[in-house]
Amino acid sequence: MKIIDWYILKRFLVTFVFTLLILIPIAVAIDISEKIDNFLEHPNLGVGEIIEDYYVNFIIYYVNVFMPLALFIAVILFTSKLSNNTEIIAITNAKVSFTRFLYPYFIGATLITILSLIMNHYVVPNSSTIRKGFEKEYLSSKRSKNELKYVNNFSLQLTDSTYIYIRSFNTVNNRGYDFTYEIYDGIQLKSKLSANHLLFNKADTTFTLTNWKKRKLHHKIDRIFSGKKLDTVFNFTPKDLIYKSALSQEMPSNELIDFIEISKKRGVKNLNAYLVELYKRTSLPLASYILTIIAVALAFRKRRGGTGLNLAIGFAVVFTYVFFLKVSEVLGGVAGAKPLIYIWFPNLIFGCVAVYLYWNARK
């Protein structure tokens, strides 16, 4: 790399970090002002616990959220400054093409993309588990606390031949009522196990059935067994009974992929919300390259309005991208939709914009 490449890359990354250091304290200050009353409602909640369990993970989450915005603003600010100081004119007079000029920007974008991919797929999900647990305990209303507590009238296909049904299950104390476990041979019922009460034992991952009855169907005769208590195992856990899109944000990508595959085999009909979360973790970081090209192309030439005009155009582009992204997430989560197409659609549209601006800038 030449001296000019190191100069651009260093200033680019410094501006990026500086932009994040401006955005994050603003987000923290706004959040504190909104939640200070909730914190004061819990006298046993210490400042250290608030910082360690909530705000550290809050900062991790919003650093990841603000990365594309900070990247775009940093490129606009730094490139506009180069243009206003006529440094870009000196570079172009030295026979440096626009494509060659982008080289250090793409190195910076690659570093940020790799960091964002790691955070999206592994760091943020683990961090979100702690943050959401804190929110559920101290910041959520009673209604939202109970949202994931009860599962009612739930049926699930465990394998090609086994099905379960639970009328009611409490995911906090792991107790359920009116449980049925059925085994089929094609469309022929072969065995049915039912119980009035079901308890999951975390220590050994077994289930305890109370007031159980088991019926085995044979060609000419049926057998019925019953009892007061039965300890047994099943190939599911209480976690498999909860299908909420919010849970996808707390799963690292390897767990999320396994969860989606198992759920597909179990006959869960709509997993689009989980697929949207999985695809978004890759599409958003890779948008860094698209946003970098757009930002450099907008700020490459000196404008009469200067940096202010470039920033105004830049913010309009970013918020348009975010709008398209949010719409795509909603549409991709609808049953029957193709989430992969919807999630990559904003990148496709703005990729075309980036190509158009790139060819114009080359001229």
N, C-alpha and C positions, 0 to 999 in steps of 0.2 A: 504493500500500500504506500502511496505517496503522502507527502506532508499534508497536502490539501485534503486527502481522504481522512486522515487522522483528525485534522482540524474540524471538518464537518461532522464526523462521527461523534467526536467528544462533545462538541457544542450541542448536537442533536440529543444525545443521551442526557446531558446536564439539564437541558431545557425540559425534557420529558420528566425527569425526576422532580424538577422544580415545579412543574405544572401539577403533578400528583400531590406534592407537599402543600400546594395551595388548595386543591379540591378536597382532600381528605379532612383537614381540620374544619372546613366549612360543613361537611356532612356530619362530622362528630358533634359540632356545636348545635346544629339544627336538631339532631337526634336527642341530645341531652335536654334541650329546651322542651321537647315534646314528651320525654319520659321521666323527667325529674319527679313529678308527682307519684308515678308508679314506684320509683325507687324509695321514696319517703314513706310509702304505705307499708314497707317491710322493715321494721326497726332492726331486725337481726341481720339484714343484708349489709355487709361491709363494703367500703370503697374498693378494697383490694379484690374482692370477689367480683364486683361489677366490672372492674378493669380487666381482670384476668379471664373471666368466663364470657364476658359480653363484648367489651370494646376492643380487645385484641382481635377477636374473631370478626367483629364488625368491620375493623380496618382491613383485615385480610380480604373479606368479601368485597368491600367497596374499592379497594385497590384493583382487584380483578375486574370489577364492573367499569371503573373509570379508565382502564388501560387504553381502549380504542380512542376514547375522547381525548385523553391526555396526549396520546401519540399524535393525533390529528392537529391539536392545538400547538403542540411543540414544533411540528414540522412547519405549520403556517407561520408561527412567530419567528422561528429561526431563519427560514428561507426568506421571509419578507424583510428581515433585518439585513440579510446578505444582499438582497435586491436593492434596498434603499441606500445601502452604503456603496452601491455600484461594484461590489465584489464579484457578482455574477457576470457583469460585463467584462471584467478582467479575465474571468475564467473562460468565457466563451471566446474572447479575443485570443486566448492561448490555444484555440482549436480543440477545446474539450466539448464533445457532443453532449446533448441532453441525456442520452442513454448512459454515457460514462459518468456524467454528473450524478446520476441516481445511484451509483455503485455504493457509496458509503451509507446512503439512506436505506438501501436494501439490507445492508449488514446490520444496521441498527434495528430495522423492522424484524429481521430474522431473530435477533437476540430477544426482542420483546415477544415475538410469537412463540418461541420455545418456552420462555418463562410463563406466558399466558396458558399454553397447552398443559404444562405441568400443574399449574394452579387450578385450571378448569377441571382436569380429569382426576386429580388426587387431593391437592391441598385444601381447596375450597369445600368440597363435600365433607371431609373430615372436620373442618372448622365449623361448617354449618350445623353439624350434629350438636356440638357444644352450644353454639349460639341459639339455635332453635329450642334446645332443652331449657336454657335460661329464660328465653322469652315465654315458653309454655308455663314455666314455674312462677315467674314474677310479673310478667307483662301482659299475659293473655287474659281475656275475660273467661268466666266460668263456662260460657257457651262454647268458646273455641277450644278450651281445655278438654271438653267432652267430645269434641269432633272426632278424634281418633280413638276414643276410649271404648266405644261400643260398636260391634259389628252385628247387624241383624239380617236374618234370612239370607244367609250366605251359602252358596253352593260352589264347589270346585272340583274339577276333573284332575285327579292326581296322576293317573296314567291312562293308557288307552282303555283300560277295563275297570278302573276304580274311581269312585265318586264319593264325595262327602257332602253333607248338608248340616248346617248348624242354625238353629233358630235365633240364638242370641249368644254373643261372646264378649267378655270384658277383657280387653287387652292389657289392663293394668294388673288385675289379680289373676289373669289367665284362667278364668272360669267360664264355662259355656253350658248351655242348656239345650235339650232336645237335639242330640247328636245322632247322625246316621252315617254309616260307612257301608257302601254297596260295591260288590264285585260282579262284573258281567262277563259272559262269554258271548261275544257278539251283541245281540239284543236280548239275550236270555239271562235273567237274573240268577246268579249261582249262590250268592251269600249276602246276608244283610245283618249288620251289627248295629244296634241302637242302644242309646243310654239316655237316662233323664238328665244326668249331670256329667260334665267333662272337666277335668283339671289337668293343666300342663305343669309338669315338675321340671323346673329349670336345671336342677342339680344333675339329673341324669337324662334329661330330654325325653322322659316317658310321659304317658298319659294315664290318668286314673279315671276309670269309668264307674259310675255309681248307678245301681238299679239297671243293669244291662241285660240285653236279650240278643241272642245270636240265632239266626235261622239259616240253615243250609238246605238248599233245594237240590234234590236228586231226581232221577228219571221217574221213579215210582213212589218215592217217599220223601218227606221233609223231616229234618231234624231240628229241634229247638232246644237251645241251652240258655240258661239264665243264672243270674247271681246278684249279690249285693255290691260286690266290688271286684274290679279287674284292672290290673296294671299291664299295660301293653305299649307298643310303639307304633307310630305312623310316620309316613314319609312327608310330613309337613310340620311347620311350627306356627305359633301365633302370628309371627311376622308375615307369613304367607297369606293371612286372611285380610290384610290391609292393602288396599289398592287406592292410594291417594297420590296425586301427582306431586304433592309437596315432599313426599318421601324420596322421590328421585333425586332431589337436590342434596340429600344427605348420603347418597351412595357413591363411593368411588367408582370410576367407570368399569373396572373389572367386575365389581359386584353388580353394577347396574346391568351389564351385558348378560351375566349369569341369570339374574332375576328375570330379565326379558325372555331369555331362552326357556327357562323353566316354566314361566307363566304361559308362553305359547303352547308348550306341550300339555299344560293343564287346561287348555281350552279357554283362557281368559280372552274375551272378545276384543276389547279396545285397549291397546297398550300405547297408543299414539302419544299420550302425554309423556311417557317415559322415553319413547324414541325421539321426541322433540328435544328433550333435555340432553340426551346422548349426542345427537347430531349437532346441537348448538355449541357444545363444548369444543368442537373442532372448527365449525364454520366461523365463529366469532373471532378467535385468534388469527385465523388465516385472512380475515378481512383487513388485517394490519397492512398487508401489501397493497391492497386496493386503495385504502385510505391514504397511504403514503404517496402513491402516484398522483392521486387527486390533489392532495395538499401541495405537493411540490409544483405540479402543473399550474395551480391557481396562483401561487406566490412567486413563481419563477421570474415573471416579468414585473417591472416596476409600474405601479398603477398610480393614478392621480390621487386616489383616496388613501393610498399607503396601507399600512398594516391594519388599520381599522376596517377598511373595506374588505380586505382579505379575510379577516376574522369573521366579519358579518356573513360573507359568502360561505365560509367554512362551517360556521354554526348551523346555517341553513341546510348544508349538505349532511352534516352529522345527524341533526334531528330528523331529517327526512329518512335517513338510513335507519335510525332507531324506530321510527314510525313503521316502516316497511317490515322491520324485524319483528316487532310486537304483533302486527297483523298476521304475519306468517306463522308465528308461534300459535296464535289462537286458531287459525284455519288448519294448521297441521295437526292440532290436537283433536280435531273433530273425527268421530268414527267414520271410517271409510276413506279418509284422506290419505295422501302420500306425503308423510312428514319429511322425508328426505328432500323431495322436490321443493316443498314450501320453505324449509329452513335455508336451503341454498339459493332460493330465488332472489333475496336482496343482494347477495354477493354477485349473482349473475347480472342483475340490472346495473349495479354500481360498477361492476367490472367492465361493462360496456362503456359506461361514462368515463372510467379511468382510461380505457383504450383510446377513446375519442380525444380526451384532453392531452394524452401522451403524444398522439400524432400531431395535434395542433402545436404543442410546445416544441416538438422537434423542428417544425418549420420556422 
